[in-house]
Structures are given as C-alpha cells and as structure tokens.
Amino acid sequence: MKKVIAWLKQSNRLKHIGGGIAIGTFADSDYCAAYAGIGVAAALELKDKLWGGKWDWIDFALTVAGVVVGRLIRIAICGK
C-alpha cells in the first residue's frame, strides 16, 4: 500500500485524478466530459513539456480515468 501511495504522489498524480473526477462530475454529458477531460489532460502535459519536462502518458491517462470515474459518479447520483 505504501508503494501505491508513493507512486500516486509522484508528478502530482493525485491532483490529476482529482481534477479529472471534478470535470467528469460537473459535465452535463458524456461528450462534454470527454472533450473537456482530454483537452485539459493534453493542456497539462503540453505545459509540462513547454516548461522543460517530458510528456507523461501516465498523468494524461490518470486525468482521463478520473473523468470516467467522475462521470460514473454523476450518472449514479443524477441518472444522467
């Protein structure tokens, strides 16, 4: 469990998941959630690359996965 928590703390991965969940939860439709989530994930990684870092596909995937989880939460609570 400690290894998983340490892995999630790398590169602000918890923030990527949390932001994705927020996007998915507050999006009005699946299309809106996907469009916003992928756009934000790409923008975050582009920012990292432009500031001298590397594109991190794991962070990108965690943001999009957070969007999916957030969307499922929204569907479970609101039914739409």
N, CA, C and O atoms as a MOPAC input file, in Angstrom:
PM7 MOZYME 1SCF
protein

 N      0.82100 1    -1.19000 1     0.00000 1
 C      0.00000 1     0.00000 1     0.00000 1
 C      0.86600 1     1.25500 1     0.00000 1
 O      0.53100 1     2.24700 1    -0.64800 1
 N      1.98300 1     1.20900 1     0.73100 1
 C      2.87800 1     2.36200 1     0.77300 1
 C      3.45500 1     2.66200 1    -0.60900 1
 O      3.65800 1     3.82300 1    -0.96600 1
 N      3.71700 1     1.60500 1    -1.38300 1
 C      4.25900 1     1.80100 1    -2.72900 1
 C      3.24200 1     2.48200 1    -3.63400 1
 O      3.60200 1     3.33200 1    -4.44800 1
 N      1.97400 1     2.11000 1    -3.49300 1
 C      0.91500 1     2.71200 1    -4.30800 1
 C      0.76600 1     4.19500 1    -3.96100 1
 O      0.65400 1     5.03700 1    -4.85200 1
 N      0.76400 1     4.50500 1    -2.67800 1
 C      0.64000 1     5.90200 1    -2.25200 1
 C      1.84700 1     6.70600 1    -2.71700 1
 O      1.69400 1     7.83600 1    -3.18200 1
 N      3.03900 1     6.13900 1    -2.59900 1
 C      4.24000 1     6.83100 1    -3.07200 1
 C      4.17100 1     7.05200 1    -4.58300 1
 O      4.57600 1     8.10600 1    -5.07400 1
 N      3.66500 1     6.07100 1    -5.31600 1
 C      3.53900 1     6.20000 1    -6.76900 1
 C      2.54100 1     7.29800 1    -7.13300 1
 O      2.76700 1     8.05800 1    -8.07400 1
 N      1.43000 1     7.38100 1    -6.38000 1
 C      0.42500 1     8.40700 1    -6.65100 1
 C      0.92100 1     9.80700 1    -6.31900 1
 O      0.43500 1    10.78100 1    -6.89400 1
 N      1.86800 1     9.92700 1    -5.41300 1
 C      2.39500 1    11.23700 1    -5.04900 1
 C      3.39600 1    11.76100 1    -6.07900 1
 O      3.70600 1    12.95300 1    -6.08900 1
 N      3.89800 1    10.89100 1    -6.93600 1
 C      4.82700 1    11.31300 1    -7.98000 1
 C      4.10000 1    12.16400 1    -9.00200 1
 O      2.98800 1    11.83200 1    -9.41400 1
 N      4.71300 1    13.24600 1    -9.40800 1
 C      4.21600 1    14.05800 1   -10.51400 1
 C      2.77500 1    14.52800 1   -10.30100 1
 O      2.03700 1    14.69400 1   -11.27200 1
 N      2.36800 1    14.74300 1    -9.06500 1
 C      1.01900 1    15.23500 1    -8.74600 1
 C     -0.08800 1    14.35800 1    -9.33100 1
 O     -1.09800 1    14.86900 1    -9.81600 1
 N      0.09700 1    13.07000 1    -9.28400 1
 C     -0.88900 1    12.16300 1    -9.88600 1
 C     -2.22700 1    12.22500 1    -9.17900 1
 O     -3.26500 1    12.06200 1    -9.82000 1
 N     -2.23100 1    12.45600 1    -7.87000 1
 C     -3.50000 1    12.59700 1    -7.15300 1
 C     -4.27200 1    13.81700 1    -7.64300 1
 O     -5.50000 1    13.78900 1    -7.73400 1
 N     -3.54600 1    14.88600 1    -7.95700 1
 C     -4.20300 1    16.08700 1    -8.47600 1
 C     -4.78900 1    15.82400 1    -9.85800 1
 O     -5.86100 1    16.33800 1   -10.17800 1
 N     -4.11300 1    15.04000 1   -10.67200 1
 C     -4.64000 1    14.68500 1   -11.98600 1
 C     -5.93500 1    13.89100 1   -11.84500 1
 O     -6.90800 1    14.15500 1   -12.55000 1
 N     -5.94600 1    12.92600 1   -10.94100 1
 C     -7.15500 1    12.12500 1   -10.72300 1
 C     -8.27700 1    12.99300 1   -10.17000 1
 O     -9.41300 1    12.92000 1   -10.64000 1
 N     -7.96200 1    13.81200 1    -9.17400 1
 C     -8.97600 1    14.67500 1    -8.56600 1
 C     -9.56800 1    15.67500 1    -9.53900 1
 O    -10.77900 1    15.89700 1    -9.55300 1
 N     -8.71500 1    16.27800 1   -10.35200 1
 C     -9.21200 1    17.21200 1   -11.36500 1
 C    -10.08200 1    16.51600 1   -12.39600 1
 O    -11.10200 1    17.05700 1   -12.82300 1
 N     -9.68400 1    15.32700 1   -12.79100 1
 C    -10.49200 1    14.55700 1   -13.73800 1
 C    -11.84600 1    14.19200 1   -13.16100 1
 O    -12.86100 1    14.26100 1   -13.85400 1
 N    -11.86500 1    13.80400 1   -11.89500 1
 C    -13.13900 1    13.48200 1   -11.25300 1
 C    -14.04100 1    14.71200 1   -11.21300 1
 O    -15.24300 1    14.61100 1   -11.45700 1
 N    -13.46600 1    15.86400 1   -10.90600 1
 C    -14.26400 1    17.09700 1   -10.87400 1
 C    -14.84400 1    17.40900 1   -12.25200 1
 O    -16.01400 1    17.77800 1   -12.35600 1
 N    -14.05300 1    17.27000 1   -13.29900 1
 C    -14.53300 1    17.52500 1   -14.65400 1
 C    -15.66300 1    16.56100 1   -15.00400 1
 O    -16.70100 1    16.98100 1   -15.51500 1
 N    -15.46800 1    15.28500 1   -14.73400 1
 C    -16.48100 1    14.28400 1   -15.05400 1
 C    -17.76100 1    14.46000 1   -14.26500 1
 O    -18.85200 1    14.23300 1   -14.78900 1
 N    -17.63800 1    14.86100 1   -13.01200 1
 C    -18.81500 1    15.02600 1   -12.15800 1
 C    -19.66500 1    16.21300 1   -12.59000 1
 O    -20.89300 1    16.13800 1   -12.56400 1
 N    -19.02900 1    17.29400 1   -12.98300 1
 C    -19.77400 1    18.50900 1   -13.30300 1
 C    -20.11200 1    18.66600 1   -14.78500 1
 O    -20.76200 1    19.64000 1   -15.16700 1
 N    -19.68600 1    17.73100 1   -15.61600 1
 C    -20.01300 1    17.79200 1   -17.04200 1
 C    -21.46600 1    17.37400 1   -17.25500 1
 O    -21.97000 1    16.49400 1   -16.55700 1
 N    -22.13500 1    18.00200 1   -18.21500 1
 C    -23.54600 1    17.73400 1   -18.46700 1
 C    -23.79800 1    16.51300 1   -19.34700 1
 O    -24.90300 1    15.97100 1   -19.35200 1
 N    -22.78400 1    16.07800 1   -20.08900 1
 C    -22.97100 1    14.93600 1   -20.97900 1
 C    -21.65800 1    14.17000 1   -21.10000 1
 O    -20.59500 1    14.65100 1   -20.70700 1
 N    -21.76200 1    12.97100 1   -21.65200 1
 C    -20.55700 1    12.17300 1   -21.87400 1
 C    -19.61600 1    12.88100 1   -22.84300 1
 O    -18.40100 1    12.88900 1   -22.64900 1
 N    -20.19000 1    13.47300 1   -23.88800 1
 C    -19.38400 1    14.17600 1   -24.88100 1
 C    -18.64600 1    15.34300 1   -24.23600 1
 O    -17.45300 1    15.53600 1   -24.46800 1
 N    -19.35600 1    16.11500 1   -23.42900 1
 C    -18.75400 1    17.26300 1   -22.75500 1
 C    -17.63200 1    16.80600 1   -21.82700 1
 O    -16.56700 1    17.42300 1   -21.79500 1
 N    -17.85700 1    15.74400 1   -21.08000 1
 C    -16.84600 1    15.22400 1   -20.15700 1
 C    -15.60500 1    14.76900 1   -20.91900 1
 O    -14.48300 1    15.09400 1   -20.53300 1
 N    -15.80400 1    14.02100 1   -21.99700 1
 C    -14.66800 1    13.52600 1   -22.77700 1
 C    -13.90200 1    14.67300 1   -23.42900 1
 O    -12.67200 1    14.70000 1   -23.39300 1
 N    -14.61400 1    15.60300 1   -24.01400 1
 C    -13.99100 1    16.72900 1   -24.69900 1
 C    -13.18100 1    17.57800 1   -23.72100 1
 O    -12.02400 1    17.90600 1   -23.98400 1
 N    -13.79300 1    17.92700 1   -22.59900 1
 C    -13.11100 1    18.75000 1   -21.60700 1
 C    -11.96700 1    17.98300 1   -20.94800 1
 O    -10.87800 1    18.52800 1   -20.76500 1
 N    -12.20700 1    16.72800 1   -20.59400 1
 C    -11.18900 1    15.94200 1   -19.90700 1
 C     -9.95100 1    15.69900 1   -20.74700 1
 O     -8.82900 1    15.85800 1   -20.26600 1
 N    -10.14600 1    15.31900 1   -21.98500 1
 C     -8.99900 1    15.08000 1   -22.87200 1
 C     -8.27900 1    16.38600 1   -23.16900 1
 O     -7.05000 1    16.42200 1   -23.23500 1
 N     -9.04100 1    17.45600 1   -23.34700 1
 C     -8.43200 1    18.76300 1   -23.60200 1
 C     -7.59900 1    19.25000 1   -22.42800 1
 O     -6.48400 1    19.73700 1   -22.61200 1
 N     -8.13300 1    19.12100 1   -21.23500 1
 C     -7.40100 1    19.55200 1   -20.04300 1
 C     -6.17700 1    18.66700 1   -19.81900 1
 O     -5.10100 1    19.17100 1   -19.49500 1
 N     -6.32800 1    17.37300 1   -19.98400 1
 C     -5.18900 1    16.46400 1   -19.79900 1
 C     -4.06500 1    16.80500 1   -20.78800 1
 O     -2.89300 1    16.83800 1   -20.41600 1
 N     -4.43100 1    17.05500 1   -22.03300 1
 C     -3.42600 1    17.40700 1   -23.04000 1
 C     -2.78600 1    18.75300 1   -22.72300 1
 O     -1.57700 1    18.91800 1   -22.88500 1
 N     -3.58700 1    19.71200 1   -22.27300 1
 C     -3.04800 1    21.02700 1   -21.93700 1
 C     -2.06600 1    20.94000 1   -20.76400 1
 O     -1.02800 1    21.60100 1   -20.77500 1
 N     -2.38700 1    20.13800 1   -19.76600 1
 C     -1.48100 1    19.97100 1   -18.62900 1
 C     -0.15500 1    19.36000 1   -19.06300 1
 O      0.91000 1    19.79100 1   -18.62000 1
 N     -0.22300 1    18.37500 1   -19.91500 1
 C      1.01600 1    17.73600 1   -20.36600 1
 C      1.80600 1    18.63100 1   -21.31500 1
 O      3.03600 1    18.61200 1   -21.30100 1
 N      1.11200 1    19.41100 1   -22.13600 1
 C      1.80700 1    20.36100 1   -23.00400 1
 C      2.52500 1    21.40300 1   -22.16200 1
 O      3.65800 1    21.77500 1   -22.46800 1
 N      1.87500 1    21.88000 1   -21.10300 1
 C      2.50300 1    22.83800 1   -20.19700 1
 C      3.77700 1    22.25500 1   -19.60200 1
 O      4.80700 1    22.92700 1   -19.54800 1
 N      3.70800 1    21.00700 1   -19.15800 1
 C      4.90100 1    20.35600 1   -18.60900 1
 C      6.01500 1    20.28300 1   -19.64200 1
 O      7.17700 1    20.53900 1   -19.32300 1
 N      5.67000 1    19.93700 1   -20.87200 1
 C      6.67000 1    19.81100 1   -21.93300 1
 C      7.29200 1    21.16100 1   -22.28000 1
 O      8.50000 1    21.25600 1   -22.49400 1
 N      6.46500 1    22.20100 1   -22.33400 1
 C      6.97500 1    23.52800 1   -22.67800 1
 C      7.86700 1    24.10600 1   -21.58100 1
 O      8.72400 1    24.94600 1   -21.85800 1
 N      7.67500 1    23.66800 1   -20.36100 1
 C      8.49800 1    24.13900 1   -19.25200 1
 C      9.72500 1    23.24800 1   -19.04900 1
 O     10.35700 1    23.30300 1   -17.99400 1
 N     10.06400 1    22.43800 1   -20.03500 1
 C     11.29300 1    21.66500 1   -19.99200 1
 C     11.14600 1    20.23900 1   -19.49300 1
 O     12.14000 1    19.52100 1   -19.38600 1
 N      9.93600 1    19.81300 1   -19.18700 1
 C      9.72700 1    18.44500 1   -18.72800 1
 C      9.43700 1    17.51000 1   -19.88300 1
 O      9.68700 1    17.83300 1   -21.04400 1
 N      8.90900 1    16.35400 1   -19.55100 1
 C      8.54300 1    15.37600 1   -20.56500 1
 C      7.03200 1    15.18400 1   -20.54700 1
 O      6.37300 1    15.42100 1   -19.53400 1
 N      6.50300 1    14.75700 1   -21.67000 1
 C      5.09400 1    14.38700 1   -21.75700 1
 C      4.93300 1    13.10200 1   -20.96700 1
 O      5.61800 1    12.11600 1   -21.23800 1
 N      4.03700 1    13.10200 1   -19.99800 1
 C      3.84800 1    11.93800 1   -19.14000 1
 C      2.50200 1    11.29200 1   -19.45500 1
 O      1.45100 1    11.80100 1   -19.06700 1
 N      2.55000 1    10.16800 1   -20.16200 1
 C      1.32100 1     9.48400 1   -20.55500 1
 C      0.55700 1     8.94600 1   -19.35500 1
 O     -0.66300 1     8.78800 1   -19.41000 1
 N      1.26500 1     8.66600 1   -18.28200 1
 C      0.57800 1     8.17200 1   -17.08200 1
 C     -0.29600 1     9.27100 1   -16.49800 1
 O     -1.44900 1     9.01900 1   -16.14800 1
 N      0.23200 1    10.48500 1   -16.38700 1
 C     -0.57100 1    11.60800 1   -15.90100 1
 C     -1.76000 1    11.86800 1   -16.81600 1
 O     -2.87000 1    12.11800 1   -16.34600 1
 N     -1.52700 1    11.80900 1   -18.11300 1
 C     -2.60500 1    12.00300 1   -19.08500 1
 C     -3.70600 1    10.96000 1   -18.87100 1
 O     -4.89000 1    11.29100 1   -18.81400 1
 N     -3.29300 1     9.69800 1   -18.75400 1
 C     -4.26300 1     8.60600 1   -18.58100 1
 C     -4.99900 1     8.71700 1   -17.24700 1
 O     -6.19200 1     8.42400 1   -17.17700 1
 N     -4.30700 1     9.13300 1   -16.19700 1
 C     -4.96300 1     9.27700 1   -14.89800 1
 C     -5.98900 1    10.40600 1   -14.91200 1
 O     -7.02800 1    10.29900 1   -14.26000 1
 N     -5.71800 1    11.47500 1   -15.63600 1
 C     -6.69300 1    12.56000 1   -15.75600 1
 C     -7.94100 1    12.06300 1   -16.47900 1
 O     -9.06200 1    12.31700 1   -16.03800 1
 N     -7.74300 1    11.36000 1   -17.58300 1
 C     -8.88100 1    10.84100 1   -18.34700 1
 C     -9.63000 1     9.77600 1   -17.53500 1
 O    -10.85900 1     9.72000 1   -17.57500 1
 N     -8.90300 1     8.94000 1   -16.80600 1
 C     -9.55500 1     7.93900 1   -15.95700 1
 C    -10.37400 1     8.61800 1   -14.86000 1
 O    -11.45800 1     8.15100 1   -14.51200 1
 N     -9.85800 1     9.71400 1   -14.31900 1
 C    -10.61800 1    10.47600 1   -13.33300 1
 C    -11.89800 1    11.02900 1   -13.91000 1
 O    -12.91900 1    11.07500 1   -13.22500 1
 N    -11.85800 1    11.45100 1   -15.16400 1
 C    -13.06600 1    11.94100 1   -15.83700 1
 C    -14.09700 1    10.82100 1   -15.93400 1
 O    -15.28200 1    11.04500 1   -15.68700 1
 N    -13.65800 1     9.63400 1   -16.28700 1
 C    -14.57600 1     8.49200 1   -16.39700 1
 C    -15.20000 1     8.19100 1   -15.03600 1
 O    -16.40900 1     7.97900 1   -14.94500 1
 N    -14.39500 1     8.17100 1   -13.99000 1
 C    -14.91100 1     7.90800 1   -12.64400 1
 C    -15.89400 1     9.00300 1   -12.23400 1
 O    -16.96000 1     8.71000 1   -11.69300 1
 N    -15.53900 1    10.25600 1   -12.49000 1
 C    -16.43800 1    11.36000 1   -12.16400 1
 C    -17.74400 1    11.28300 1   -12.92200 1
 O    -18.80700 1    11.58100 1   -12.37800 1
 N    -17.66600 1    10.88900 1   -14.16000 1
 C    -18.89100 1    10.75300 1   -14.96500 1
 C    -19.76700 1     9.62200 1   -14.41800 1
 O    -20.99000 1     9.75400 1   -14.36700 1
 N    -19.15000 1     8.52400 1   -14.01300 1
 C    -19.91200 1     7.42300 1   -13.41800 1
 C    -20.55700 1     7.84400 1   -12.09900 1
 O    -21.67500 1     7.42800 1   -11.79700 1
 N    -19.87500 1     8.65200 1   -11.32800 1
 C    -20.45100 1     9.18200 1   -10.09600 1
 C    -21.67000 1    10.03800 1   -10.41900 1
 O    -22.71200 1     9.91400 1    -9.77500 1
 N    -21.53500 1    10.90800 1   -11.41900 1
 C    -22.64900 1    11.77200 1   -11.81500 1
 C    -23.84400 1    10.93800 1   -12.27900 1
 O    -24.98300 1    11.23200 1   -11.91700 1
 N    -23.59100 1     9.91000 1   -13.07100 1
 C    -24.67100 1     9.05500 1   -13.56700 1
 C    -25.33000 1     8.30700 1   -12.41000 1
 O    -26.55200 1     8.15400 1   -12.38500 1
 N    -24.52800 1     7.84300 1   -11.45300 1
 C    -25.08100 1     7.10800 1   -10.31300 1
 C    -25.94800 1     8.01400 1    -9.43600 1
 O    -26.96600 1     7.57500 1    -8.90200 1
 N    -25.54900 1     9.26000 1    -9.29100 1
 C    -26.28000 1    10.16900 1    -8.40600 1
 C    -27.47800 1    10.79200 1    -9.11900 1
 O    -28.59200 1    10.77900 1    -8.59500 1
 N    -27.25100 1    11.33400 1   -10.30600 1
 C    -28.29300 1    12.09700 1   -11.00000 1
 C    -29.05400 1    11.28000 1   -12.03500 1
 O    -30.16500 1    11.65700 1   -12.40900 1
 N    -28.50400 1    10.20100 1   -12.49700 1
 C    -29.16600 1     9.39200 1   -13.50600 1
 C    -29.00600 1     9.91800 1   -14.91000 1
 O    -29.65900 1     9.42400 1   -15.82900 1
 N    -28.15200 1    10.91300 1   -15.10100 1
 C    -27.91900 1    11.41200 1   -16.46800 1
 C    -26.51300 1    11.87300 1   -16.63800 1
 O    -26.13800 1    12.32400 1   -17.72100 1

